[in-house]
Amino acid sequence: MTFLIWAPISVVVCIILFYVLWINGYLIKSSKTSLVFIGSLRRHNRCKLRFKCCNGHIKKVIKIRESRNYEFTFNSNIRKGHVTAEIQDKSKKILLQLSKDNPKSAIRLEKNNRYFLVIRFANADGEFDLAWD
């Protein structure tokens, strides 16, 4: 009998916990295939990845601490395929797109808005480092 009471409460608590972690940038949504994928997306204002034969995308919330201009730098050594990094607003509008052909750009971000970092891979081999300040 107590299981019937605690099971729905546990599910609701888990959903709330996952949502809070997602909007604060601690959870990452990933839909990719890769032979090798090593790196970190959780560092403050930086992500560094190495990959082999990678397809798909990764998405995470960027936590903005203050409203100002942010400069994004995409340093890469992509040997094969294509990798892009996008900054999107909450309506999925692309505000900024970086790649090896366009490695640096600046954009004004507002503290009270939610932004997403989306990294897209197309049969890519190599490594990259994305930083913003």
Residue pairs with C-beta under 8 A, 6 or more apart in sequence:
18 27
21 27
22 61
23 61
23 114
24 61
24 63
25 60
25 61
25 62
25 63
26 42
27 60
28 41
28 42
28 58
28 59
28 60
29 58
29 59
29 60
30 56
30 57
30 58
30 59
31 56
31 57
31 58
32 54
32 55
32 56
32 57
32 58
32 121
33 53
33 54
33 55
33 56
34 51
34 52
34 53
34 54
34 55
34 56
34 121
35 52
35 53
35 54
36 50
36 51
36 52
36 53
37 49
37 50
37 51
37 52
37 54
38 49
38 50
38 51
39 47
39 48
39 49
39 50
39 51
39 127
40 47
40 48
40 49
41 47
41 49
41 58
41 60
41 117
45 131
45 132
45 133
46 129
46 130
46 131
46 132
47 117
47 119
47 129
47 130
48 127
48 128
48 129
48 130
49 119
49 127
49 128
50 126
50 127
51 121
51 124
51 125
51 126
51 127
52 125
53 123
53 124
53 125
54 81
54 121
54 123
54 124
54 125
55 121
55 122
55 123
55 124
56 120
56 121
57 118
57 119
57 120
57 121
58 118
58 119
59 116
59 117
59 118
59 119
60 116
60 117
61 114
61 115
61 116
61 117
62 87
62 109
62 115
62 116
62 117
64 70
64 109
64 110
64 111
64 113
64 115
65 111
66 111
67 108
67 109
67 110
67 111
67 112
68 108
68 109
69 106
69 107
69 108
69 109
70 106
70 107
70 108
70 109
70 132
70 133
71 104
71 105
71 106
71 132
71 133
72 85
72 87
72 96
72 98
72 104
72 105
72 106
72 107
72 130
72 131
72 132
73 103
73 104
73 130
73 131
73 132
74 85
74 98
74 99
74 100
74 102
74 103
74 104
74 128
74 129
74 130
75 103
75 128
75 129
75 130
75 131
76 83
76 99
76 100
76 103
76 126
76 127
76 128
76 129
77 126
77 127
77 128
78 100
78 124
78 125
78 126
78 127
78 128
79 125
79 126
80 123
80 124
80 125
80 126
81 121
81 122
81 123
81 124
81 125
81 126
82 99
82 121
82 122
82 123
82 124
83 99
83 100
83 119
83 120
83 121
83 122
83 124
83 126
83 128
84 97
84 98
84 99
84 119
84 120
85 97
85 98
85 99
85 117
85 118
85 119
85 120
85 128
85 130
86 94
86 95
86 96
86 97
86 98
86 117
86 118
86 119
86 120
87 94
87 95
87 96
87 97
87 107
87 109
87 115
87 116
87 117
87 118
88 94
88 95
88 115
88 116
88 118
89 95
89 113
89 114
89 115
89 116
90 113
90 114
90 115
90 116
92 116
95 107
95 115
96 105
96 107
98 104
98 105
98 130
109 115
117 130
119 130
